[in-house]
Amino acid sequence: MIMYVKFLVFNLLYMKYTVIFSFIFLFSLLSCQSQQTILSESDIVVDLDHLKETNIEYYSSYFDGGGIIALETTDKSLLGQIEKMCVSNDYFFILDNSGVLVFRKDGKYLRHISKCGNGPGEYNRLSDITIDDKNREIFLLDATKRCILVYDYENNYKRIIPLADKSFSSKFMYHDGALFFNTIGSHGLDKNWLLGRMELDENNETTYYLDADELNKGWYNLYYTDQQTFIPSAFGSPLFMQIFMDKIFRFEKGTPKPYISIYSESFPTKTFISDLNTGNISQELMESDYYYSMFDYVENEMFFSLKLNKGMTTKTLIHNKQTSVSYLVNMFFNDVLYTDEDASYIISSFDATDKNCVYTIEGESMFARQLLLENLEKGKINNEMNGYENLRALNDDEANPIIIYYNFKNNESF
């Protein structure tokens, strides 16, 4: 009888745990399928919480030398506060608080594009610029007039494109016969869309994409929505991102598709974001331990990198496209420009890129100029940089800032 009871208990326990294990297996299988479905939406998936983290990485691992370009300084070419730079095959187009200035790639000033005023082709205040290098056209966004002015590279006014009255836009980009622009505020739209696409044809029809409630934690506000919103790419279509998004989108056949998905338990919650004080956003984000805002994105055939803010720190995410390995870097030392490690920790922003180079604008502030000149006099600047002597242009306090470029490594040297 005792043996029978033991046998019965054993069978009941076996049946119980078989059911439990079967349920766990089925749940795991369904979870994996669900996760695979989510992950398959993006070409690249990065889990920040399980990445290898390194203290130091070096420019020389990704860039092979570079050069220094002095922007010509004249009464007409003097730059104010620089807001954006676009790079074409032959020119730099620089948007500052006075308008758009065109420089040749060797730094020679050529012309202004348009001018401020209320006449045909004139603007009140430019919010952004973008270029169509194939057709040699430049588009100027005047957010206050709610229009886009189109010029050719020689400063000939061509046409005006009115914006729809359904939203406000502060950033935009041309790609493949269409203009893509961020949308802020909603007037008659069915959702709080983040992105608009305008076909450049007779109708200028606009289509809207990417629900802010779903993709940007509900953040749909003027503040912090015009960071590095659009990213031009010489290796495929442009990219789009926003401050609280965990995805970076690229445009495929005119439609935004997830390209990079980034996961972390340290992304802010929707509740935290909804409680943000719009008058004190920076402080609240810096006092938190959340990741927010992806910027300084750079990509070529070998890798992509971007910076992320976390609280009061900035980390660099680097992804090797050949090995599909990602890692976080605390300090990205610029050993291409500097020969001394004490100087090479100076952080520069990447202002523009093309297929061969990444460009940075240096020496805008008096402090930055003095720092560069001090490092030059102490022999801490790499004298093998092309145009090395152009740094001395910063001795003139009234001179324009300089452009420093870094050459991407090729397949063989990466």
LINHULIN-V384149 format. One record per residue. N is the residue number from 0. RES is the residue in one small letter. PHI is phi in whole degrees, -180 to 180 (999 if undefined). NEAR is the number of other ideal C-beta (glycine too) atoms within 10 Angstrom. D_LAST is the distance of its C-alpha to the last C-alpha in Angstrom with 2 decimals. Layout:
N_RES_PHI_NEAR_D_LAST + N_RES_PHI_NEAR_D_LAST
This chain:
0_m_999_5_75.27 + 1_i_-63_6_72.75 + 2_m_-63_7_70.58 + 3_y_-67_8_70.81 + 4_v_-62_9_69.79 + 5_k_-61_10_66.78 + 6_f_-64_10_65.82 + 7_l_-65_10_66.21 + 8_v_-63_10_64.12 + 9_f_-60_10_61.40 + 10_n_-67_10_61.31 + 11_l_-65_10_61.28 + 12_l_-65_10_58.40 + 13_y_-61_10_56.54 + 14_m_-66_10_57.07 + 15_k_-62_10_56.04 + 16_y_-74_11_52.71 + 17_t_-64_10_52.05 + 18_v_-64_10_52.42 + 19_i_-64_10_50.23 + 20_f_-64_10_47.45 + 21_s_-65_10_47.74 + 22_f_-64_10_47.52 + 23_i_-61_11_44.45 + 24_f_-63_10_42.78 + 25_l_-64_10_43.76 + 26_f_-63_10_42.63 + 27_s_-63_10_39.24 + 28_l_-63_10_38.90 + 29_l_-65_10_39.88 + 30_s_-63_10_37.60 + 31_c_-63_10_34.62 + 32_q_-63_10_35.60 + 33_s_-64_10_36.01 + 34_q_-64_11_32.66 + 35_q_-62_9_30.95 + 36_t_-63_9_32.78 + 37_i_-67_13_31.54 + 38_l_-67_13_27.92 + 39_s_-69_10_27.92 + 40_e_-67_12_28.65 + 41_s_-111_17_25.05 + 42_d_-70_12_21.84 + 43_i_-128_16_20.08 + 44_v_-122_18_22.14 + 45_v_-126_19_21.40 + 46_d_-102_12_24.06 + 47_l_-61_20_23.85 + 48_d_-75_8_26.58 + 49_h_-127_9_24.78 + 50_l_-94_17_21.28 + 51_k_-67_9_19.94 + 52_e_-117_10_20.42 + 53_t_-124_13_18.90 + 54_n_-75_7_20.51 + 55_i_-133_12_17.74 + 56_e_-136_18_14.14 + 57_y_-122_16_12.70 + 58_y_-54_19_11.65 + 59_s_-64_15_9.64 + 60_s_-75_14_7.03 + 61_y_-124_22_6.66 + 62_f_-122_21_8.67 + 63_d_-117_14_9.27 + 64_g_74_15_13.04 + 65_g_175_22_15.67 + 66_g_-160_16_19.41 + 67_i_-127_23_22.77 + 68_i_-118_21_25.35 + 69_a_-90_21_28.97 + 70_l_-79_25_30.84 + 71_e_-56_17_34.26 + 72_t_-113_17_37.11 + 73_t_-135_8_40.50 + 74_d_-60_5_43.32 + 75_k_-86_10_42.04 + 76_s_-103_19_38.31 + 77_l_-65_15_38.52 + 78_l_-87_20_36.27 + 79_g_-99_11_37.59 + 80_q_-76_9_35.85 + 81_i_-81_16_32.62 + 82_e_-112_13_32.09 + 83_k_-165_19_29.36 + 84_m_-132_19_27.29 + 85_c_-110_22_26.44 + 86_v_-117_22_24.29 + 87_s_-106_17_25.35 + 88_n_-63_10_24.41 + 89_d_-121_13_26.86 + 90_y_-134_19_28.01 + 91_f_-105_23_27.64 + 92_f_-108_20_30.24 + 93_i_-118_25_31.07 + 94_l_-94_22_33.51 + 95_d_-124_17_35.55 + 96_n_-73_11_38.96 + 97_s_-107_14_40.73 + 98_g_148_18_39.02 + 99_v_-118_22_36.21 + 100_l_-111_24_35.30 + 101_v_-112_22_33.42 + 102_f_-122_22_31.47 + 103_r_-71_14_29.90 + 104_k_-65_14_26.22 + 105_d_-89_11_27.50 + 106_g_100_20_29.41 + 107_k_-72_13_32.86 + 108_y_-73_19_35.03 + 109_l_-113_17_36.50 + 110_r_-171_14_38.51 + 111_h_-93_14_39.26 + 112_i_-106_25_39.22 + 113_s_61_19_42.58 + 114_k_-161_13_44.61 + 115_c_-76_13_46.25 + 116_g_159_10_49.68 + 117_n_-115_8_51.68 + 118_g_-83_8_52.03 + 119_p_-59_8_50.39 + 120_g_80_18_46.63 + 121_e_-100_14_46.73 + 122_y_-125_23_45.26 + 123_n_-88_12_46.39 + 124_r_-155_12_43.08 + 125_l_-84_23_39.62 + 126_s_-96_20_37.53 + 127_d_-164_24_34.44 + 128_i_-136_25_33.15 + 129_t_-151_24_31.00 + 130_i_-127_19_30.50 + 131_d_-114_19_30.78 + 132_d_-69_16_28.98 + 133_k_-65_11_30.20 + 134_n_-97_12_33.83 + 135_r_54_15_33.32 + 136_e_-122_18_34.97 + 137_i_-121_25_34.58 + 138_f_-108_20_36.04 + 139_l_-115_23_37.66 + 140_l_-95_25_38.59 + 141_d_-105_20_41.90 + 142_a_-68_22_42.36 + 143_t_-71_11_45.83 + 144_k_-86_16_47.14 + 145_r_56_14_45.27 + 146_c_-152_15_44.04 + 147_i_-122_27_41.15 + 148_l_-100_23_41.72 + 149_v_-116_20_40.04 + 150_y_-127_20_39.65 + 151_d_-91_14_38.05 + 152_y_-65_20_35.72 + 153_e_-93_10_38.84 + 154_n_75_16_40.55 + 155_n_-93_11_42.97 + 156_y_-69_15_44.10 + 157_k_-113_13_43.89 + 158_r_-169_11_44.90 + 159_i_-122_14_45.09 + 160_i_-120_14_43.93 + 161_p_-73_10_45.91 + 162_l_-90_22_44.29 + 163_a_-63_18_46.04 + 164_d_-85_9_48.32 + 165_k_-92_15_47.04 + 166_s_-163_23_44.30 + 167_f_-103_19_42.77 + 168_s_-129_25_39.29 + 169_s_-119_16_37.27 + 170_k_-135_21_33.81 + 171_f_-156_23_32.95 + 172_m_-155_23_30.48 + 173_y_-88_25_31.00 + 174_h_-159_18_29.38 + 175_d_52_13_30.65 + 176_g_81_12_34.29 + 177_a_-143_19_34.75 + 178_l_-110_23_34.62 + 179_f_-107_25_33.39 + 180_f_-143_27_34.85 + 181_n_-75_24_35.29 + 182_t_-122_24_38.83 + 183_i_-132_20_40.76 + 184_g_84_14_44.36 + 185_s_-136_16_46.22 + 186_h_-131_9_49.39 + 187_g_89_8_50.61 + 188_l_-83_14_47.35 + 189_d_-77_8_47.68 + 190_k_-142_14_44.71 + 191_n_-85_21_42.59 + 192_w_-74_19_39.77 + 193_l_-95_28_36.52 + 194_l_-139_23_35.44 + 195_g_-121_23_37.33 + 196_r_-130_18_36.54 + 197_m_-111_20_38.74 + 198_e_-73_14_39.04 + 199_l_-90_19_39.57 + 200_d_-139_9_42.64 + 201_e_-65_6_46.39 + 202_n_-93_8_46.68 + 203_n_50_15_43.57 + 204_e_-67_12_43.79 + 205_t_-114_17_41.86 + 206_t_-118_13_40.53 + 207_y_-112_19_39.54 + 208_y_-141_19_36.97 + 209_l_65_21_35.73 + 210_d_-73_16_38.59 + 211_a_-62_23_38.20 + 212_d_-64_13_40.36 + 213_e_-86_11_38.10 + 214_l_-113_20_34.61 + 215_n_-126_23_34.97 + 216_k_55_22_37.47 + 217_g_84_16_40.25 + 218_w_-74_24_39.02 + 219_y_-145_20_40.27 + 220_n_-132_17_41.05 + 221_l_-61_11_40.56 + 222_y_-69_13_39.10 + 223_y_63_17_35.33 + 224_t_-109_22_34.88 + 225_d_-126_17_33.37 + 226_q_-75_13_30.21 + 227_q_-74_21_26.88 + 228_t_-74_23_28.59 + 229_f_-110_21_26.87 + 230_i_-125_22_23.21 + 231_p_-69_18_22.48 + 232_s_-139_21_19.49 + 233_a_-87_14_18.21 + 234_f_-123_12_16.87 + 235_g_116_11_20.23 + 236_s_-81_19_23.23 + 237_p_-65_18_23.71 + 238_l_-117_24_23.84 + 239_f_-137_24_26.85 + 240_m_-152_25_27.46 + 241_q_-138_26_30.27 + 242_i_-58_24_31.00 + 243_f_-112_25_32.18 + 244_m_-79_21_30.37 + 245_d_-106_19_28.23 + 246_k_-132_22_26.77 + 247_i_-112_22_24.70 + 248_f_-102_24_26.10 + 249_r_-126_19_24.94 + 250_f_-96_24_27.43 + 251_e_-118_11_27.95 + 252_k_54_7_30.85 + 253_g_84_15_32.05 + 254_t_-114_11_32.24 + 255_p_-71_22_30.17 + 256_k_-126_14_28.44 + 257_p_-61_19_26.71 + 258_y_-108_23_22.93 + 259_i_-128_24_22.00 + 260_s_-110_18_24.66 + 261_i_-120_22_24.55 + 262_y_-112_16_27.19 + 263_s_-165_16_28.81 + 264_e_-69_9_32.34 + 265_s_-95_15_31.88 + 266_f_-78_18_31.96 + 267_p_-64_19_35.32 + 268_t_-82_10_38.20 + 269_k_-65_13_40.14 + 270_t_-66_9_43.15 + 271_f_-59_16_41.37 + 272_i_-68_21_40.16 + 273_s_-66_10_43.61 + 274_d_-93_9_45.12 + 275_l_-62_18_42.87 + 276_n_-85_8_44.95 + 277_t_-61_10_43.77 + 278_g_-85_9_45.05 + 279_n_-143_10_43.00 + 280_i_-62_17_39.85 + 281_s_-56_11_37.41 + 282_q_-65_10_39.44 + 283_e_-64_17_39.96 + 284_l_-69_23_36.28 + 285_m_-67_14_35.33 + 286_e_-81_11_38.12 + 287_s_-87_16_36.93 + 288_d_-115_10_34.24 + 289_y_-96_20_32.80 + 290_y_-78_22_29.43 + 291_y_-156_22_30.01 + 292_s_69_18_28.28 + 293_m_-100_25_24.65 + 294_f_-154_17_23.41 + 295_d_54_20_20.69 + 296_y_-77_20_18.68 + 297_v_-135_19_15.43 + 298_e_-148_22_13.51 + 299_n_-138_23_11.29 + 300_e_-69_13_10.29 + 301_m_-95_17_7.39 + 302_f_-156_20_9.47 + 303_f_-133_22_12.82 + 304_s_-138_20_14.51 + 305_l_-154_24_18.22 + 306_k_-100_20_20.88 + 307_l_-129_20_23.95 + 308_n_-85_18_27.23 + 309_k_-137_20_29.08 + 310_g_59_14_32.44 + 311_m_-100_10_32.00 + 312_t_-109_10_28.38 + 313_t_-124_16_25.10 + 314_k_-116_18_22.13 + 315_t_-110_18_18.59 + 316_l_-97_21_17.41 + 317_i_-122_20_13.70 + 318_h_-125_19_12.98 + 319_n_-84_14_9.96 + 320_k_-74_16_11.14 + 321_q_-80_10_9.82 + 322_t_-104_8_11.73 + 323_s_61_9_14.21 + 324_v_-104_12_14.23 + 325_s_-117_22_15.43 + 326_y_-157_15_16.53 + 327_l_-101_17_18.57 + 328_v_-123_19_18.05 + 329_n_-84_13_21.19 + 330_m_-132_15_19.95 + 331_f_-111_23_16.89 + 332_f_-78_19_17.20 + 333_n_-91_20_16.66 + 334_d_-89_17_15.88 + 335_v_-84_22_14.80 + 336_l_-83_25_18.41 + 337_y_-106_19_20.27 + 338_t_-102_16_20.74 + 339_d_-119_13_22.94 + 340_e_-65_12_22.00 + 341_d_-64_10_25.35 + 342_a_-90_19_24.43 + 343_s_-75_22_20.81 + 344_y_-81_12_21.97 + 345_i_-60_15_23.44 + 346_i_-93_12_22.29 + 347_s_-111_17_21.80 + 348_s_-92_11_22.07 + 349_f_-89_19_19.85 + 350_d_-94_21_22.60 + 351_a_-164_19_21.14 + 352_t_-150_22_18.13 + 353_d_-137_17_17.70 + 354_k_-66_11_15.25 + 355_n_-106_12_13.70 + 356_c_-141_19_14.49 + 357_v_-116_25_15.85 + 358_y_-118_19_19.30 + 359_t_-129_20_21.47 + 360_i_-97_23_25.18 + 361_e_-123_22_26.25 + 362_g_84_23_29.73 + 363_e_-72_16_31.82 + 364_s_-94_10_33.93 + 365_m_-64_10_35.87 + 366_f_-63_9_34.30 + 367_a_-64_16_30.72 + 368_r_-62_21_31.94 + 369_q_-62_13_33.62 + 370_l_-66_16_30.65 + 371_l_-63_24_28.39 + 372_l_-67_16_31.22 + 373_e_-63_11_31.94 + 374_n_-67_20_28.39 + 375_l_-66_17_28.60 + 376_e_-67_10_31.94 + 377_k_-88_12_30.79 + 378_g_74_10_27.92 + 379_k_-96_17_25.26 + 380_i_-100_20_23.46 + 381_n_-68_18_20.79 + 382_n_-77_10_22.93 + 383_e_-91_11_20.11 + 384_m_-66_19_19.49 + 385_n_-60_12_21.04 + 386_g_72_18_24.49 + 387_y_-49_14_24.65 + 388_e_-68_11_28.46 + 389_n_-65_18_28.52 + 390_l_-61_23_28.37 + 391_r_-68_15_31.96 + 392_a_-60_21_33.10 + 393_l_-73_22_33.13 + 394_n_-63_10_36.10 + 395_d_-85_10_38.22 + 396_d_-59_8_38.87 + 397_e_-92_6_39.60 + 398_a_-72_18_36.41 + 399_n_-64_25_33.94 + 400_p_-65_22_30.71 + 401_i_-108_23_27.57 + 402_i_-114_27_24.32 + 403_i_-111_26_21.04 + 404_y_-120_23_17.89 + 405_y_-126_26_14.20 + 406_n_-81_16_11.88 + 407_f_-64_23_8.92 + 408_k_-69_17_5.64 + 409_n_-92_12_5.98 + 410_n_-56_8_5.45 + 411_e_-71_5_5.83 + 412_s_-100_8_3.82 + 413_f_-77_16_0.00
